[in-house]
């Protein structure tokens, strides 16, 4: 074996070792990538699917008690539409649509980058279901990148709910994400959320590991 080949092997083995240690150090945060989706209130769901309708679970999501439903809807604007947009459950107090910036360009709308639930002044879209149609006024956002964690996780990382941190992906492409909002809840599971645009730009996949490298000031 020549020296160059041995050096390549040493580099590869070092990268594998680093990845294994990252998974075992208790400090790694798994990635969950969010495609376009809809959250529904019970009132809106009954307009779109029928009175007394209940969502059907397709598969569980990374956050406890949350799931992707079998149900899908069409979202539309004056410029175009997306069919089969997944509904996520359970139902919420208010409806909300989360799309990427690429989706927004295709639909001709300008949603703000916000945390979930912060809807005032956001964008509008038409939502079409099998039983009816609604115009979602100020209910469309692009989700701000964020990390879900428990109070115990927050203590371990030395962060507080509402703070913003910088997170680095453990991947072939070194990538830092600034302004990642920390969301602390006893019901949370440790997970960093990006939308498809942000994940694709860095060639990231679900389950990719992140580490917090600092706080944003």
C-alpha positions in Angstrom: 0.0 0.0 0.0 1.5 3.4 -1.0 1.6 6.4 1.3 -1.1 8.3 -0.5 -3.6 5.5 -0.2 -2.8 5.0 3.5 -3.4 8.8 4.1 -6.8 8.5 2.4 -7.7 5.6 4.6 -6.5 7.4 7.7 -8.7 10.4 6.8 -11.8 8.2 6.2 -11.3 6.3 9.4 -10.9 9.6 11.3 -14.2 10.9 9.9 -16.0 7.7 10.8 -14.6 7.9 14.4 -15.7 11.5 14.7 -19.2 10.6 13.6 -19.4 7.7 16.1 -18.2 9.9 18.9 -20.7 12.6 17.9 -23.5 10.1 18.2 -22.3 8.9 21.6 -21.4 12.2 23.3 -24.9 13.1 24.5 -24.6 16.4 22.7 -25.9 15.6 19.2 -29.3 16.9 18.0 -31.1 14.9 15.2 -32.6 16.8 12.2 -36.2 16.6 11.2 -37.0 18.1 7.8 -40.4 19.7 7.3 -42.1 19.6 3.9 -45.1 21.8 3.2 -47.9 20.9 5.5 -51.1 22.1 7.2 -52.3 22.2 10.8 -56.1 22.4 11.2 -58.5 23.6 13.9 -61.5 21.4 14.5 -63.8 24.0 13.0 -61.9 24.3 9.8 -61.4 20.6 9.5 -65.2 20.0 9.6 -65.7 22.6 6.8 -63.0 20.9 4.6 -63.8 17.2 5.4 -67.3 17.2 6.9 -69.0 17.5 10.3 -67.6 15.3 13.0 -64.6 14.3 10.9 -61.5 12.9 12.7 -58.0 12.7 11.3 -56.5 9.2 10.5 -52.9 8.5 11.6 -50.5 7.6 8.7 -47.3 7.6 10.7 -46.0 9.2 14.0 -43.7 12.3 13.8 -40.6 13.0 15.9 -42.5 15.1 18.4 -44.6 13.1 21.0 -48.3 12.8 20.2 -47.9 14.4 16.7 -48.5 12.5 13.5 -48.8 12.8 9.8 -52.4 12.1 8.8 -53.6 10.2 5.8 -55.6 13.2 4.8 -54.3 15.7 2.3 -55.6 19.0 0.9 -55.1 21.3 -2.0 -53.7 24.8 -1.4 -54.1 27.4 -4.1 -53.5 31.0 -5.1 -54.2 33.1 -8.2 -50.9 31.7 -9.7 -51.0 28.0 -9.0 -51.7 25.2 -6.5 -50.2 22.2 -4.7 -52.3 19.1 -4.5 -52.0 16.4 -1.7 -50.5 18.7 0.9 -50.2 16.6 4.1 -52.3 17.4 7.1 -50.5 17.0 10.5 -52.3 16.1 13.7 -53.6 16.4 16.2 -56.0 19.4 15.7 -54.9 22.7 17.0 -56.7 25.8 18.3 -56.0 27.6 15.0 -55.2 26.5 11.5 -51.8 27.2 9.9 -50.0 26.4 6.6 -46.2 26.1 6.5 -44.5 26.2 3.2 -40.9 26.8 1.9 -39.7 30.0 0.1 -39.6 27.9 -3.1 -43.3 27.0 -2.6 -44.1 30.7 -2.0 -42.5 31.7 -5.3 -44.5 29.1 -7.1 -47.7 30.3 -5.5 -46.9 34.0 -5.8 -47.3 34.7 -2.1 -44.9 36.3 0.4 -45.2 34.6 3.8 -43.0 35.8 6.6 -40.5 33.6 8.4 -42.1 33.0 11.8 -42.3 30.5 14.6 -45.4 28.4 14.7 -48.5 30.2 15.9 -47.1 33.7 15.1 -49.6 34.4 12.3 -50.5 38.1 12.5 -49.8 39.8 9.1 -48.9 36.5 7.5 -49.9 35.4 4.0 -53.3 34.1 2.6 -54.1 30.9 0.6 -57.2 29.1 -0.5 -57.6 25.5 0.9 -59.7 23.0 -0.9 -61.0 19.8 0.7 -63.4 17.0 -0.3 -66.3 18.6 1.6 -65.6 22.4 1.2 -63.3 25.3 0.7 -61.8 28.0 2.9 -59.6 31.0 2.5 -57.0 31.0 5.1 -56.4 34.7 5.8 -53.1 35.4 7.7 -52.4 31.8 8.3 -49.5 31.0 6.0 -45.8 31.2 7.2 -42.4 29.9 6.4 -41.2 28.2 9.6 -38.2 29.7 11.3 -35.5 27.2 12.0 -35.8 25.9 15.6 -34.8 23.2 18.1 -37.4 21.4 20.2 -36.0 20.3 23.6 -37.1 19.4 27.2 -36.2 21.5 30.2 -33.6 18.9 31.0 -32.1 19.2 27.5 -32.1 23.0 27.9 -30.2 22.7 31.2 -27.6 20.4 29.6 -27.0 22.8 26.7 -27.1 25.9 28.9 -29.9 27.6 26.9 -33.4 29.0 27.6 -36.7 29.0 25.8 -36.8 31.7 23.2 -33.0 32.1 22.9 -31.3 31.9 19.5 -28.3 29.7 18.9 -25.9 28.7 16.1 -26.0 25.0 15.2 -23.5 23.1 13.0 -24.3 20.1 10.9 -22.2 17.0 11.3 -22.0 16.2 7.6 -19.8 16.1 4.5 -20.6 19.8 3.9 -19.7 21.9 6.8 -22.7 24.2 7.4 -23.6 26.6 10.2 -27.1 27.8 10.9 -27.5 31.0 12.9 -30.6 32.3 14.5 -32.0 28.8 15.4 -34.8 29.4 18.0 -34.9 27.3 21.1 -38.3 26.0 22.0 -38.5 24.3 25.4 -41.4 22.1 26.5 -41.8 19.2 28.9 -43.6 17.4 26.0 -40.9 17.9 23.5 -38.4 15.5 22.0 -34.9 16.7 21.1 -35.0 17.6 17.4 -33.8 20.5 15.1 -36.3 21.5 12.4 -35.4 22.9 9.0 -37.6 23.2 5.9 -36.8 21.5 2.6 -35.0 24.5 1.2 -32.6 24.9 4.0 -31.9 21.1 4.2 -31.4 20.7 0.5 -29.0 23.6 0.3 -26.6 21.7 2.5 -27.4 18.2 1.3 -28.8 17.2 4.6 -31.2 14.3 5.3 -33.5 13.4 8.2 -31.5 12.2 11.2 -28.4 14.2 10.3 -26.8 15.3 13.6 -26.2 18.9 14.7 -24.3 20.4 17.6 -24.9 23.8 19.2 -21.7 25.9 18.8 -22.8 29.1 20.5 -25.5 31.6 21.3 -26.6 34.5 19.0 -26.4 38.0 20.4 
